[in-house]
């Protein structure tokens, strides 16, 4: 077996890549990254990024933070009416689909608009799929463009695999990547789980990441 046919998983706490150049761009997500790259030339009050779990929405929020100096909050900060959010900063609200306090969200939206601030919302659901019972905020949200992250194409899956393992200190060879591409489920969650499982098991067993190990993990996940 040659050196290039496997890699060790390293037991290191490495920095997770969150820069613009680290974002894996392909057909399935180019709409979202194009909008992020357009900032500050947004004509609307903000943007909504819609995509499945683990599809890179939080990564894009971090990228936008670097160019917009925004504050980043979760849906629970809206529901708890965090008054500290009423400032003159741009704001990103993650997991917007979980927000239930639409009255405070309306107040926040109006306040940020008056201050000429921009909003970035991330969601797993389209606006039309969220049960928004306050007409005023629903009408405002529908004025925002929605950028969609679709289910990953092969080019994106391949790039994500390289990135996930690189973040863990592992550089996989092309044969292992091709093996995964032919057999893994085509979802962001499945790809993330596979990378985490492979890294964890290789560390526990003190074994190299090989095709047999990847096959074992995929077959186990299929049978769950």
Secondary structure, DSSP 8 states (H G I E B T S, - for coil): --GGG-B-----------SGGGS---TTTHHHHHHHHHTT--SSSEEEEEE-TTSSHHHHHHHHHHHH--EEEEHHHHHTT-GGG-SSS-EEEETGGG---HHHHHHHHHHHHHTT--EEEEESS-GGGS----HHHHHHHTTSEEEEE-S--HHHHHHHHHHHHHHTT----HHHHHHHHHHS-SSHHHHHHHHHHHHHHHHHHT--B-HHHHHHHHHHHHH-
